[in-house]
Amino acid sequence: MTDFALDLDAVRATPSPDLITPGNAMMLFVDHQPQMFFGAGSSDRVSVINATVGLAKAAKVFDVPVVLSTVAAASFSGPILPQLREVFPKHAIVDRTSMNAWEDTALVDAVKATGRGKIILCGLWTEVCLVLPALSALNQGYEVYVVADASAGVTPAAHEHAMQRMTAAGAVPVTWLQVLLELQRDWARTDTYAATTDVVKEHGGAYGLGVYYAHSMIDPHSAG
């Protein structure tokens, strides 16, 4: 039993303020770089790349502000993931020396400049370059949504324990597809419908194939 009292008079067909929207969130991509991918062993690297690019395209469809960051790009880790760079070819990249991105003034200023209170966060590795800024941002009042499948750790255990640590601190674990569909949220939103389903068809695996089938065989306007 719970002490919570349901007030039926207050129930409305309105979304929760906890939901991610194009107007309340920004995305932070941290250290999707070759050297970091070389050490990532918690999941299939191709799947992580697919999820990362799918998430980036979701940001572009809904005009969600994005901050891209690398660590020691010229001296050790290499350039940002080319597929990610292709989505944002003219976007500034904040390069750092600190493993904790939240200790870099330029990066924090870039996040603050978006004016958003929800950070959709992904990166490599989960147990270092993701967990450190996540905990730091949470401590300063941000809501943090960690995109688990667009991130990876050195081992499955390292990734899972880091996710647990962030969740225990208040971060919300999500997936890239969940973020995309939460941003769309209503298939009647025709201004982003086609672009959303295009991202699903490109990066959504079997679900994307199903959307392609529905559009081809049933109705080009079939809901996702």
N, C-alpha and C positions, 0 to 999 in steps of 0.2 A: 504494500500500500504506500501511497505517497501523500504528502501534505499539500501538494499542488492542487489548487482549486480551479477547475475549468470554468471560465466565464463565457458561456455561449453567446451572450449579447455582444461580446467583443470580437467574436470570430468573424473574419472577413476574408474575401478572396484576394489577399494581398501577399506579396513575397516577403520573406524574412530579410531583415537588414544584414543578416549574416551572409547572404548570397553575394557571390562575385558578380559585379556588373561592369560594363564598359566605363561607367562614370566614377567608380569608387576604387579601382584597382590599377596597379602597375605591375610590370614583369621585370624581374632581375635574373639575367643569365650569367652564371659565374663559371669561368674557366673551362669552357667546352673547347679544349685545345688538344693537339696530337699527343703530347707527352702525358697529359692526364688520362686520355683514352687508353694509352699503352698500359697503364697500371690498373685500369678499371676491370675488375673481374667479378662483380656481383651479378651481372646479367649480360645478355648478348649485346655487344656494342652497337650492332646495326639497329637493334630495337631502340636503344637509347638515342641514337642519332635520329631515327624516324620520329620518336616522340618529341625530341627537342625541336625539330623543324616543324612538326605539326603544331606545337605550342606557339612557335614564332609566327606561323601563318595565322593562327587564331588571333594573336595580338594585332597583326596587320589588318585583318578583316574588320575588327571592331575598334580600330584606332586606339588601342590600349597603349599608354606610354611604356617604353622599353628602355632599360639600361643594360648595356652589354659590358662585360668586364673580363679581363684576362689577367694572368699573373706571369710576370717575367717572360713576356712574349718573345722578346728579341734574344734573350740569353739562355733560355732553358725550355719553356713549355711550347713554343711555337705559336703560329697565328691562330686566330679564332677559327672554329669549324667552318670550312668554306660554304657548306650548305646553309649555315646560319647567316653567314655574311651575305650570301646571295639574297636572302629575304630582306636584309637591311643594308644595302650596298653603300649608303652614304651616312650611316649612323656612326656617331662618335663611339669609340671604344675606350673605356677607362682601364688602363694598364696599371698594375700595382706591384709592389714588392711584398705586401703583407698577405699572409695566408687568410687572415680574417678580413674579408672585404670591408667590413663595417669599421675598420680602423683606418681606412683610406678616406681622407677628407673629400677628395674629388668625387668619389663614388657616393658617399653619403649626401653630398650637396646635390648630385644628380637625382638621387631618389627623392630628396626633399622637394626639388624643383617640380616634380610631377604633381605635387599637391594631393597625392592619394594616400589613404590610410591602410590599404590592404596591399601587401607585397606577395605576388605570385613568384616563388623562388625555385630555381633549379640549378644544378651544377655538378661539378666533379672536384674532388671526391666528396661523397656524402658526409663522411666522418670528420672532415677537416674544413674544406672550403665552403661547405653548405651549412653544417651545424653551427659553426662559429658566428657567421653573420645572422643566422636565424635567431639564435639565442640573444645576440646583441640587439637586434631590431625589436624583438619581443619585449626586452627589458625597457626599451624606450617608448613603448606604447603602440607599436605597429601590430597589426594582425598579419600573421604569416601563413601562407598556404604553400606547402612544399610539394612540388610535382615529382612524385617518387619515380615514375618511369622515364622522366627526362633527366634523371640524376643517376649516379652510380658510385659505388665504393670499391675499395681494393678487393674485398671479399664479400660474399653474401652476408656473413655475420656482421662485418663492419657497417655495411649499408643498413641492415635491419636494426642494429643497436643504435645507430645514429638517428634513424627515423623514430625509434622509440623515445630517445632522449628529447628530440624536438617536440614530439607529440605530448610528452609529459610536461613540457614547459609551456604548452599552449598552442603550438603550431598545429595546423590542420593538414593531414596528408590527403593529396588529391592525385589524379592522373591527368595527362594532357587532354584526353578526350572529354573527361569530365569538365575541365575548364572551358573547352570550346562550346560544349552543349549548355553549360550554365550561362555563358555569355549570350548565346542565342535564346534559349529558354522558351521560345514560343515560335513554332513553325509559321505562324501568321506574320512574322516580321519579315516581310518580303524584301526589304532593302539589303538584308544580309543572308537571306535564305540560300541563294545560289552559291555565294562564296563559301558559306559554311559547309554545304554539301560537297563542294569541290574539294575542300580540305579533307573531309571525311573520305571521299573516294580516293584521294592521293595517299593518305596516311592511316586510314582507319581499318586496314586489314580486311577481314571477312565482313565486318559491318559496312565498310566502304564498298565492297563488291556487291553487297545486298542493296545498297542505295543505288548503285549503278544499274543493277538489274531492275529495280522498281521503276527507275526513271526511263529505262529503255523499253520495258515490256508492259508496264501498267499505265503510268502517267508521269510525264516529265516534271510534274509538280507534286509528286507523292512526297509525303512528309518523311523526314529522316528516321 
